[in-house]
């Protein structure tokens, strides 16, 4: 399989493992149409902070649980003012490249920088994606070829689904130097192609309008359809007699009917053939609207009259927040189509380049439309995360616009978070300021790769036991004010029976034979806490 190499790749290929784990600090909740000081249980999140660190912070709760990821990363045209552009030289990216890539960073082109930025983020997104999930990535020609190759490497080229062409403009730009770009791409990968199921796209009025004939026999509207099939079979070669003029029609040479002769006679008696307006033509199949699927197989070209265009995305946002506050937001219809194809009513949807919040808008719209309970997670590193991203979501929930043209609210709620302190300080010292519950969340996830539920786990009961999984009991023997030691007195207080005991503490005085006999594994705080 072809692979892509660039300056700095060897420094970022495993960088996602070195990203510090930081906690999410709730800033406020939004429910019942108003902002509230305490978070709610909506499951919807908007996170302000660097998306690389934010993605790492989501792992304990969401690894392998996100059904659909949509991202609209910077296209790297060389002109936009994004923080990773080499024309901007933003302090954040210069600092990050200096720390991660080192001296080689001085020789990076803007494409090298873009790839260094994207690679570790895609690695974490791959971890978060569910086995039956898929990722959709908007991109243009500047990085499309590079993106395809690194996605082949991270997701596996066997999990490539398609490269959708989205018609983003409805008219040519006369100021274009060469060609006026009419399209962007949406690259699609599954986590596991064998486990991913693509939904049908909803039928449109345009598609249904061809079903315009009605025999008034109770079978409803129909349209003429081809009676021939591409795969040849001798059983499909015979004559069909037109009952109106007696003429017998055979399929053209090398072709065959899509049914056998016996079935054709039944269909003929059931009036399921159409012989043209005057009744004297060749047979055509009556395809009834009631017989077709509830949707259609999606095509790889998405026209703007089906999923809208960039100008409409701009108009939509301006109706919600006046003042041209964001360049080139995607229309919510585009994201809505992605959600229709890739989610069910209870899916978790993640957008780690949230921008103006279009993804949350689409999720809320679709939930209102079909009564779903989809959850959204947005991450945005820029300072407008609250004033634009979250503000848009608030107004979509409550409704927006003038009274005479007001758009009805979708309802819903969310919590707004700030990326907080790291779990580990310098020299691997445990950061007690993050609070015990956040420490336990990390420990439990690092051991079990499952989410920690504070309602189900308690250190107060049963001598610091966090919980049990697969016949293993996990203990976190830890206090802020004193050194903890696992000794025989400690073990004597353990009443819960398990096949194995994993115990975190500062020290251990048990002898090796005792630990082996009773299946006890001691892990020192913080040295033996697994990094992920």
DADAFEN-V950697 format. One record per pair of residues at least 4 apart in sequence whose ideal C-beta (glycine too) atoms are under 8 Angstrom apart, sorted by the first residue. I is the first residue (numbers start at 0). J is the second residue. If there is no record, write none. Layout:
BEGIN
i = (I;I)
j = (J;J)
END
This chain:
BEGIN
i = (0;0;0;1;1;2;2;2;3;3;3;3;3;3;4;5;5;5;5;6;6;6;6;6;6;7;7;7;7;7;7;7;7;7;7;8;8;8;8;10;10;10;10;10;10;11;11;11;11;11;12;13;14;14;14;14;15;15;15;15;15;15;15;16;16;18;18;18;18;18;19;19;19;19;19;20;20;20;20;20;20;20;20;21;21;21;21;21;21;21;21;21;22;22;22;22;22;22;22;23;23;23;23;23;23;23;23;24;24;24;24;24;25;25;25;25;25;26;26;26;26;27;27;27;27;27;27;28;28;28;28;28;28;28;28;28;28;28;29;29;29;29;29;29;29;29;29;29;29;29;30;30;30;30;31;31;32;32;32;34;35;38;39;39;41;41;41;41;41;42;42;43;43;43;43;43;43;43;43;44;44;44;44;44;44;45;45;45;45;45;45;45;45;45;45;45;45;45;45;46;46;46;46;46;46;46;46;46;46;47;47;47;47;47;47;47;47;47;48;48;48;48;48;48;48;49;49;49;49;50;50;50;50;50;50;50;51;51;51;51;52;52;53;53;53;53;53;54;54;54;54;54;54;54;55;56;57;57;57;57;57;58;58;58;58;58;58;59;59;59;59;59;59;60;60;60;60;60;61;61;61;61;61;61;62;62;62;62;63;63;63;63;63;64;64;64;65;65;65;65;65;65;65;65;66;66;66;66;66;66;66;66;66;67;67;67;67;67;67;67;67;67;67;67;67;68;68;68;68;68;68;68;68;68;68;68;69;69;69;69;69;69;69;69;69;69;70;70;70;70;70;70;70;70;71;71;71;71;71;71;72;72;72;72;72;73;73;73;73;73;73;74;74;74;74;74;75;75;75;75;75;75;75;75;75;76;76;77;77;77;77;78;79;79;80;80;81;82;82;82;82;82;82;83;83;83;83;83;83;84;84;84;85;85;85;85;86;87;88;88;89;90;91;92;92;92;93;94;95;96;96;96;96;96;97;97;99;99;100;100;100;103;106;107;107;107;108;109;110;110;110;111;112;113;113;113;114;114;114;116;117;117;117;118;118;118;119;120;120;121;121;121;121;121;122;122;123;124;124;124;124;125;125;125;125;127;128;128;128;128;129;129;130;130;130;131;131;131;131;131;132;132;132;132;133;133;133;133;133;133;133;134;134;134;134;135;135;135;135;135;136;136;136;136;136;137;137;137;137;137;138;138;138;138;138;138;138;139;139;139;139;140;142;143;143;143;143;144;145;146;146;147;147;147;147;148;149;150;150;150;150;151;151;151;154;154;154;154;154;155;157;158;158;158;158;158;159;159;160;160;160;160;160;160;161;161;162;162;162;162;162;163;163;163;163;163;163;163;164;164;164;164;164;164;165;165;165;165;165;165;165;166;166;166;166;166;166;166;167;167;167;167;167;167;167;168;168;168;168;168;168;168;168;168;169;169;169;171;171;171;172;172;173;175;175;185;185;189;189;190;190;191;197;197;197;198;198;198;198;198;199;199;199;199;199;199;199;200;200;200;200;200;200;200;201;201;201;201;202;202;202;202;202;202;203;203;204;206;207;209;210;210;210;210;210;210;211;211;212;212;212;212;212;212;213;213;213;214;214;214;216;218;218;219;219;219;220;220;220;221;221;221;221;222;222;222;223;223;223;223;223;224;224;224;224;225;225;225;226;226;226;226;226;226;226;226;226;227;227;227;227;227;227;228;228;228;228;228;231;231;231;231;232;232;233;234;234;234;235;235;235;235;235;235;236;236;236;236;237;237;237;237;237;238;238;238;239;239;239;239;239;239;239;240;240;240;240;240;241;241;241;241;241;241;241;241;241;241;242;243;243;243;244;244;246;248;248;250;250;250;256;257;258;258;258;259;260;261;262;263;264;265;266;266;266;267;267;270;271;271;272;272;272;272;273;273;273;273;274;274;274;274;274;274;275;275;275;275;276;286;286;287;297;297;301;301;301;301;302;303;303;303;305;305;306;306;306;306;306;307;307;307;307;307;307;308;308;309;309;309;309;310;311;311;311;312;312;312;312;312;312;312;312;313;313;313;313;314;315;315;315;315;316;316;316;316;316;316;316;317;317;317;318;318;318;319;319;319;319;320;320;320;320;320;324;324;324;325;325;325;325;328;328;328;329;329;329;329;330;330;331;331;331;331;331;332;332;333;334;334;334;334;334;335;335;335;335;336;337;337;338;338;338;338;338;338;338;339;341;342;342;342;342;343;344;344;344;344;344;344;345;345;345;346;346;347;347;347;347;348;348;348;348;348;348;349;349;349;350;350;350;350;350;350;351;351;352;352;353;353;353;353;353;353;353;354;354;355;355;355;356;356;356;356;356;356;356;356;357;358;358;358;359;359;359;359;359;359;359;359;360;360;360;360;361;362;362;362;362;363;363;363;363;363;363;363;363;364;364;364;365;365;365;366;366;366;366;366;366;367;367;375;377;377;379;379;379;380;382;383;383;384;384;385;385;385;386;387;388;389;389;389;390;391;392;392;393;394;394;395;395;395;396;396;396;396;396;397;398;398;398;398;399;399;399;400;400;400;401;419;420;420;420;421;421;422;422;422;422;422;422;423;423;423;423;423;424;424;424;427;427;428;429;429;429;429;431;433;433;434;435;435;435;436;436;437;438;438;438;439;439;439;439;439;439;439;440;440;440;440;441;441;442;442;442;442;442;442;443;443;443;443;443;443;443;443;444;444;444;444;444;445;445;445;445;446;446;446;446;447;447;449;451;451;452;453;455;456;456;457;458;458;458;458;460;461;461;461;462;462;462;462;462;463;463;463;463;464;464;464;464;464;465;465;465;466;466;467;467;467;467;467;468;470;470;470;471;471;471;471;471;472;472;472;472;472;472;473;473;474;474;474;474;474;474;475;476;476;476;476;476;476;477;477;477;477;477;478;482;482;483;483;483;483;484;484;484;484;484;484;485;485;485;485;485;485;485;485;485;486;486;486;486;487;487;487;487;488;489;490;490;490;493;498;499;499;499;500;500;500;500;501;501;502;502;502;502;502;503;503;503;503;503;504;504;504;504;505;505;506;507;507;509;509;509;509;510;511;512;513;513;514;514;514;514;522;522;523;524)
j = (151;152;156;148;151;148;151;152;8;114;145;148;149;152;8;110;111;114;115;100;103;106;107;108;111;11;96;99;100;103;104;107;111;114;115;12;114;115;118;14;99;100;101;103;115;99;100;115;118;119;118;17;18;99;118;119;51;55;119;120;122;123;126;530;531;51;52;55;119;123;52;55;421;422;423;55;56;421;422;423;441;530;531;48;52;55;56;418;419;420;421;422;56;419;420;422;433;434;437;44;46;53;56;416;417;418;419;416;417;418;419;420;37;38;414;415;416;47;415;416;417;34;35;36;38;414;415;34;35;36;37;38;39;41;412;413;414;415;33;34;35;39;389;392;393;396;412;413;414;415;35;39;41;412;35;412;396;397;408;393;39;414;412;414;374;411;412;413;414;347;374;359;374;375;376;411;412;413;414;375;376;377;413;414;416;353;356;359;377;378;379;384;388;389;392;413;414;415;416;53;56;376;377;378;379;384;416;417;418;378;379;380;384;385;415;416;417;418;52;53;378;380;416;417;418;53;91;380;418;54;120;351;352;378;379;380;55;119;120;123;56;418;57;351;378;380;418;58;120;123;124;127;351;378;123;418;61;62;127;349;376;62;123;126;127;444;531;440;441;443;444;450;451;64;440;444;450;451;65;127;347;349;376;450;126;127;444;448;126;127;128;129;130;127;129;347;127;128;129;132;347;348;349;376;129;131;132;341;342;343;346;347;348;132;133;134;135;337;338;341;342;346;347;348;349;124;127;128;132;133;134;135;348;349;350;351;134;135;136;137;334;337;348;349;350;358;124;134;135;136;137;350;351;352;136;137;329;350;352;354;117;136;137;138;352;79;81;83;84;113;352;79;138;139;141;142;79;81;83;84;109;110;113;141;142;139;141;84;86;109;141;86;84;326;84;87;87;87;89;91;92;380;381;87;89;92;112;113;116;89;109;112;107;108;109;112;109;92;92;93;93;94;95;96;112;116;97;98;99;100;104;107;112;115;101;104;104;115;104;107;115;107;111;111;112;115;112;113;114;142;145;115;116;117;142;145;118;145;149;120;121;146;149;122;149;153;123;124;351;125;149;150;153;154;126;153;127;128;134;349;351;134;153;154;190;349;132;133;134;190;190;347;190;191;194;190;191;194;195;196;189;190;195;341;160;187;188;189;190;195;341;154;187;188;190;185;186;187;337;341;146;150;185;186;187;165;183;184;185;329;142;143;146;183;184;185;186;143;180;183;184;180;146;147;162;184;186;148;149;150;186;151;159;162;186;152;153;154;159;186;188;155;156;159;158;159;188;189;190;159;192;188;189;190;191;192;187;188;187;188;189;192;195;197;187;299;184;185;186;187;299;184;185;186;187;299;300;301;182;183;184;299;300;301;182;183;184;185;301;306;333;181;182;300;301;302;303;308;180;181;182;183;303;308;309;172;179;180;181;182;303;308;309;310;303;308;310;175;179;181;179;180;179;179;180;301;337;194;195;194;195;195;297;340;341;294;339;340;341;342;292;293;294;295;296;297;340;294;295;296;297;336;339;340;293;294;295;339;206;207;291;293;294;295;207;305;208;295;288;222;220;221;222;286;287;288;220;222;220;221;222;223;273;285;219;220;221;218;221;270;270;287;289;287;288;289;287;288;289;285;286;287;288;285;286;288;273;283;284;285;286;283;284;285;286;257;283;284;239;250;256;257;258;272;282;283;284;250;251;254;255;256;257;232;235;255;256;257;235;253;254;255;236;255;255;255;259;260;250;255;256;257;258;259;249;250;255;256;249;256;259;260;263;247;248;249;247;248;256;263;267;272;282;245;246;247;248;267;245;246;247;248;274;278;279;280;281;282;267;274;278;279;278;279;279;281;282;254;255;256;263;284;262;263;266;263;264;265;266;267;268;269;271;272;284;271;272;285;284;285;282;283;284;285;282;283;284;285;278;279;280;281;282;283;279;280;281;283;280;290;291;291;336;340;305;306;333;336;306;307;308;311;332;336;330;332;333;335;336;311;312;330;331;332;333;312;330;313;327;329;330;314;315;330;332;316;327;328;329;330;331;333;357;317;323;327;328;318;319;328;330;331;320;324;325;328;355;357;391;321;322;323;399;400;406;391;394;395;399;324;387;390;391;394;355;383;387;354;355;383;387;354;355;357;333;334;354;357;334;357;335;357;360;361;364;336;361;337;338;357;358;360;361;339;361;364;365;340;341;361;342;346;348;361;362;365;373;365;346;346;348;365;373;371;366;369;370;371;372;373;371;372;373;373;374;373;374;375;376;358;362;373;374;375;376;375;376;377;358;359;375;376;377;378;377;378;378;379;358;359;377;378;379;384;388;379;388;387;388;391;360;377;387;388;389;391;392;395;361;362;375;377;363;375;377;388;391;392;395;413;364;391;392;395;365;366;373;374;375;367;375;392;395;396;409;410;411;368;395;409;369;371;373;370;371;372;373;409;411;409;410;413;388;392;383;384;388;384;386;387;388;388;389;389;390;415;390;391;392;393;413;415;394;395;396;413;397;398;399;399;408;409;408;409;410;411;412;408;405;406;407;408;405;406;408;404;405;406;405;433;430;432;433;430;433;429;430;433;437;438;441;427;428;429;430;525;428;429;430;525;526;525;438;524;525;528;479;437;438;438;439;458;477;440;453;441;442;475;477;443;451;453;456;458;465;475;444;450;451;453;445;528;446;465;473;475;503;528;447;449;450;451;456;465;466;473;448;449;450;451;531;528;529;530;531;468;473;501;529;468;473;468;456;465;456;457;466;465;466;461;463;464;465;475;464;493;494;495;474;489;492;493;494;474;475;476;477;472;473;474;493;495;473;474;475;472;473;471;472;473;495;497;473;497;498;499;497;498;499;500;501;493;495;497;499;500;501;501;503;493;500;501;502;503;504;503;483;485;489;502;503;504;483;503;504;505;524;483;505;506;504;505;506;524;489;504;505;506;507;508;489;490;502;504;506;507;508;509;521;490;507;508;509;491;508;509;513;492;493;509;517;519;500;518;518;519;520;517;518;519;520;520;522;507;519;520;521;522;522;523;524;527;528;521;522;523;524;523;524;523;521;523;513;514;519;521;514;515;516;517;519;518;519;520;521;527;528;527;528)
END
